[in-house]
């Protein structure tokens, strides 16, 4: 009799259970079409997670007068701005946004602030911001609505040039701003295309 009970229990465990099978697969979000693909078992997705959830660090700029640098690396869901103050030193996170920071550079003469680029809402309407190194205060430099890309400092470090679609939402024009005085932001060259 114990042998029969064991056989019945084993057979019951081997019978497919649709409810269990449905919850044991990965369900893609609505924006992903998986036409003709078989369901992915949850254990396979869990085993692959270490290969998709990784952190990389990218060098962004050297401080102009000190032996330190700024880098971009991801803690959480989006890359953020970090400072490393010594070779082999710990990185200190400077920005904490839900959206990714995608590039940054020190003011080139004394490094008193950093200009960085950040996406807004995943729409690729990148904005330029000033990070004050002494206070940690962050100031928006662009209009908050247009797409703003690229960036280069003047040799004196008192002007920052970048491209923006602010004029008409399509064309990338050349703009210049003194990051210490955001109201100085102005278009210096009107162009066609690129946006």
C-alpha positions as CSV (number, residue, x, y, z in Angstrom):
1,X,0.0,0.0,0.0
2,X,2.8,2.6,0.7
3,X,4.2,1.8,-2.7
4,X,0.8,2.6,-4.3
5,X,0.5,5.9,-2.4
6,X,4.0,6.9,-3.5
7,X,3.1,6.0,-7.1
8,X,-0.1,8.1,-7.0
9,X,1.7,11.1,-5.5
10,X,4.4,10.9,-8.1
11,X,1.8,10.7,-10.9
12,X,-0.1,13.7,-9.5
13,X,3.1,15.8,-9.4
14,X,3.8,14.9,-13.1
15,X,0.4,16.0,-14.4
16,X,0.7,19.4,-15.9
17,X,-1.0,22.2,-14.0
18,X,-2.1,25.1,-16.3
19,X,-2.4,27.6,-13.5
20,X,1.1,26.8,-12.2
21,X,2.5,26.9,-15.7
22,X,1.0,30.3,-16.5
23,X,2.5,32.0,-13.4
24,X,5.9,30.3,-13.9
25,X,6.6,32.1,-17.2
26,X,7.8,35.7,-17.9
27,X,5.0,37.9,-19.3
28,X,6.3,40.7,-21.5
29,X,4.9,44.2,-21.2
30,X,2.3,45.4,-23.7
31,X,4.8,47.3,-25.8
32,X,6.7,44.2,-26.8
33,X,5.2,41.9,-29.5
34,X,6.3,38.3,-29.2
35,X,4.6,36.8,-32.2
36,X,5.6,33.1,-32.6
37,X,7.9,33.0,-29.6
38,X,7.4,30.4,-26.9
39,X,6.8,31.5,-23.3
40,X,10.1,32.0,-21.3
41,X,10.2,30.0,-18.1
42,X,10.8,32.2,-15.0
43,X,13.8,30.2,-13.9
44,X,15.6,30.9,-17.2
45,X,14.8,34.6,-16.9
46,X,16.1,34.6,-13.3
47,X,19.3,32.8,-14.4
48,X,19.9,35.4,-17.2
49,X,19.3,38.4,-14.9
50,X,22.9,38.8,-13.8
51,X,23.9,39.2,-17.4
52,X,21.4,42.0,-18.1
53,X,21.6,43.9,-14.7
54,X,25.1,45.1,-14.8
55,X,26.8,48.4,-14.1
56,X,29.3,50.1,-16.3
57,X,31.2,53.3,-15.6
58,X,32.1,55.8,-18.2
59,X,34.7,58.5,-17.9
60,X,33.3,62.0,-18.5
61,X,36.0,64.6,-17.5
62,X,39.0,65.5,-15.4
63,X,38.9,68.3,-12.9
64,X,41.0,71.1,-14.3
65,X,43.1,71.7,-11.2
66,X,42.7,68.7,-8.9
67,X,43.5,65.0,-9.4
68,X,39.9,63.9,-9.6
69,X,37.3,63.1,-12.3
70,X,33.7,62.8,-13.0
71,X,32.1,59.6,-14.3
72,X,28.7,58.3,-15.2
73,X,27.6,55.0,-13.7
74,X,24.3,53.4,-12.8
75,X,23.1,52.7,-9.3
76,X,19.5,51.8,-9.6
77,X,17.6,52.3,-12.9
78,X,19.5,55.2,-14.6
79,X,23.1,56.4,-15.0
80,X,24.0,59.3,-12.8
81,X,26.9,61.7,-12.3
82,X,29.6,60.6,-9.8
83,X,32.9,62.1,-8.6
84,X,36.0,60.1,-7.9
85,X,38.5,62.2,-5.8
86,X,41.6,60.0,-6.0
87,X,43.1,57.1,-8.0
88,X,41.3,53.9,-6.9
89,X,39.0,56.0,-4.7
90,X,35.3,55.5,-4.0
91,X,32.8,57.1,-6.3
92,X,30.4,59.7,-4.8
93,X,27.0,60.1,-6.4
94,X,26.2,63.7,-7.2
95,X,22.8,63.4,-8.9
96,X,19.8,61.3,-8.0
97,X,17.3,61.6,-10.8
98,X,14.8,58.9,-12.1
99,X,16.0,59.9,-15.6
100,X,19.5,59.2,-16.9
101,X,22.3,61.7,-16.9
102,X,24.1,61.2,-20.2
103,X,27.3,63.4,-20.1
104,X,29.0,66.0,-18.0
105,X,32.1,68.3,-18.0
106,X,33.8,70.6,-15.5
107,X,34.0,74.3,-15.9
108,X,37.5,74.2,-17.5
109,X,39.5,76.8,-15.5
110,X,38.7,76.2,-11.9
111,X,36.0,73.4,-11.9
112,X,33.6,75.3,-9.6
113,X,30.7,73.8,-11.4
114,X,29.8,71.0,-13.8
115,X,27.5,71.2,-16.8
116,X,25.6,68.0,-17.4
117,X,22.9,66.6,-19.8
118,X,19.8,64.8,-18.6
119,X,16.9,63.3,-20.4
120,X,13.4,64.2,-19.3
121,X,10.8,61.5,-19.1
122,X,12.5,59.2,-21.6
123,X,11.4,61.4,-24.5
124,X,15.0,62.3,-25.4
125,X,14.3,66.0,-24.8
126,X,17.7,66.4,-23.2
127,X,18.3,69.4,-21.0
128,X,21.5,71.1,-19.8
129,X,22.0,71.7,-16.1
130,X,24.7,73.3,-13.9
131,X,25.8,71.4,-10.8
132,X,27.5,73.7,-8.2
133,X,30.4,71.8,-6.7
134,X,30.5,73.8,-3.5
135,X,26.8,73.5,-2.6
136,X,25.4,70.7,-4.7
137,X,22.7,73.0,-6.1
138,X,21.4,72.1,-9.5
139,X,20.2,74.8,-12.0
140,X,18.4,74.3,-15.3
141,X,20.3,76.1,-18.1
142,X,18.0,75.4,-21.0
143,X,14.3,75.9,-21.6
144,X,13.1,72.6,-20.2
145,X,11.1,71.8,-23.4
146,X,13.4,71.5,-26.4
147,X,16.0,68.9,-27.4
148,X,19.6,70.1,-26.4
149,X,22.6,68.1,-27.4
150,X,26.4,68.4,-27.7
151,X,28.4,70.9,-25.8
152,X,31.8,72.6,-25.7
153,X,33.4,75.2,-23.4
154,X,35.1,78.4,-24.5
155,X,38.8,78.5,-23.6
156,X,38.2,81.1,-20.9
157,X,35.5,78.8,-19.4
158,X,32.9,81.6,-19.3
159,X,30.7,80.3,-22.1
160,X,29.2,76.9,-23.0
161,X,28.0,76.2,-26.6
162,X,25.4,73.6,-27.5
163,X,22.8,72.7,-30.1
164,X,19.1,73.1,-29.5
165,X,15.8,72.7,-31.3
166,X,14.3,75.5,-29.3
167,X,13.5,77.8,-32.2
168,X,11.0,75.5,-34.1
169,X,11.3,72.0,-32.6
170,X,13.0,70.6,-35.7
171,X,16.2,72.4,-36.6
172,X,19.3,72.3,-34.4
173,X,20.6,75.8,-33.9
174,X,23.8,76.9,-32.0
175,X,23.2,78.4,-28.6
176,X,25.7,79.9,-26.1
177,X,25.2,80.4,-22.3
178,X,27.3,81.6,-19.4
179,X,26.4,78.8,-17.0
180,X,27.0,81.1,-14.0
181,X,24.2,83.3,-15.4
182,X,21.5,81.2,-17.2
183,X,19.6,84.3,-18.5
184,X,22.5,85.0,-20.9
185,X,21.4,82.0,-23.0
186,X,21.0,83.0,-26.6
187,X,21.0,81.6,-30.1
188,X,24.1,82.6,-32.1
189,X,23.6,80.6,-35.3
190,X,20.4,79.5,-37.0
191,X,20.8,76.3,-38.9
192,X,18.6,73.8,-40.8
193,X,18.3,70.1,-40.1
194,X,19.8,67.9,-37.5
195,X,16.9,67.8,-35.1
